[in-house]
Amino acid sequence: MSSAPDTSSNGAPPLDGIVESVLYTADKARARAFFERVLGLEPHLADERFLAYPVGASMLLVFQRGETDTTVTLPDGMGTIPPHDGAGRQHVALAIGAEQLPAWEAHLDAEGVIIEGRTRWPRGSESLYFRDPDGHLIELVTPGLWPCY
């Protein structure tokens, strides 16, 4: 007896998660210094177009604005990546443990990063909001914000 695959209410196959989140920067060297110094991230890949940082089970990609305007052809016939780009201030939320919140507040203060907002969510989660050098809103959030986190 064969079971049917799980589907959403509209019949689409299920999704397993988000693999990449992307921010676009006007100055990749400045962004790299921020993400590595302030957030302690280490790049998995880095080239003239982008930086790729592992964060938990996903990747945070930081692309140099304008470097993704044309199709990229990968070597050895691996395929192509269609053009994409982003402008304006974007948002990404990064997961932290609830016990780490005070340490992050102290670290951001020591780095001279201004915390623009704090939120205590109804389910007990807390968020800190601050900006990267491009004005993107970075959120550090403790468990409980969403049913999946």
N, C-alpha and C positions, 0 to 999 in steps of 0.2 A: 504494500500500500504506500503510495507516494503522497507526501504532504505538499501543499501549495506553498510557494515562497511568501514570506511576510510582505505585505504591501500597505501603503498609506490608504487613507479613506478615499483618495481619488485613483487608486490603483498603481501609483508609482512605486517602484522598488524602494526598499529602505535605504537610508543613509546611515553610515557608521560613525560620522564625526566630521570635524573640520581639521584638515591637514595643514593648511597654510592660512596665515593672516598676513596682509600686505600693507605697508606704509610706503609712501613716496617722499623722497627728500630732495631738497634743493642743493644740499652739500653732503655728500656721502661720507667724507672724512669727519665732518662735524657730528653727523648722526652716529657714526661708528664709535667715536670717542664717548658720546653720551651713553649709548646702549651698553658699551663694555664697562665704562667707569661707574655709571649710576646704577645700572641694573645687573651688572656682573655677568653679562652674557658673553659667550665665546663663540665666534663664528665657526660654523661647520664648513661653509663655502664663502668665498669672497672674490669678486672680480670687478672689472670696471663698471658693470651694470648693477650689481646688487650684493647684498650681504644676506646670509641665511643663518639664523640663530635657532638652535633647538630650544624649545620651551615646553617642558613636560612631554606630552605625546604628540606635539605639533611643532610647526616651524613658524617663526616670525621672519618674514622677508622684508628687507628695506631696499627698495629700488631707487637708483638715481633717477630723478624726474627727467623724462625725455629719452631715456635709454631703452624704453620698451615700446616705442612708437612704431616699430617695424617688426615684421615676422622674423623670428630667430630660427635658423636652420641648425639643428644639432648635428654633431659629427657622426660619421659611420652609419648614416641613414636611420638614426634613432627617431627622427621626426621633426616636427616644427612646433613652435610656441607662437600662437597668434598675438598680435599687438594688444597692449593694455597700458593704461596709465591712470593716474589719479591726481586730482588737484584739490586744493582746499584742506581744511583741517579735518583729520580723520580720527577715529577712536579705536582703541584696542584695550581689552581688559585681560589682566594677567592674574592667575590664581596664586594665592599665598595662603599659608596656614594661619589660622586665627592667632596662634601664639606668636607669630612673626610680625604682627601688625605694629607693636611698639618699636621693634628693631628697625622696621622699614621707615617709620616716622623719624627716628633718630638719624638713620642713614641719609634720608633725603635732606633733612635739615643740615647735616654735616657737609653735604655736597652742594648746598646753596640752592636746592630745588624747592620752589614754592609750592606748597600743597594748596590747591585752589578750592577743594571741596572735600567734605567728609559726609558720608551717608550711613545711617544705621537702617538696614532694611527690615521689613516686618518679620521675616523668618530668622532674624538674628545675624545675618551676614553684615559685614561692614566694608565700605569702599573708601579708598583714598584716591584723589584725582590730582594730577599734575601734568605739565606739558613737556614735550621734548623740544629740541631747538627749532623744529619746523612748526611748532604750535599744535601738533597732534595731541589729543587728550589721551593720556595713559591712565588707566585705572588699575589699582591693585585691589583685589577683592577676596574676601575670606569665604569659606564654604557656606552654602545655604541660600545664595542669591536666587538661583533657579532650581527647578525640580531635578535637573541633571547635574547640578553642582551645589 
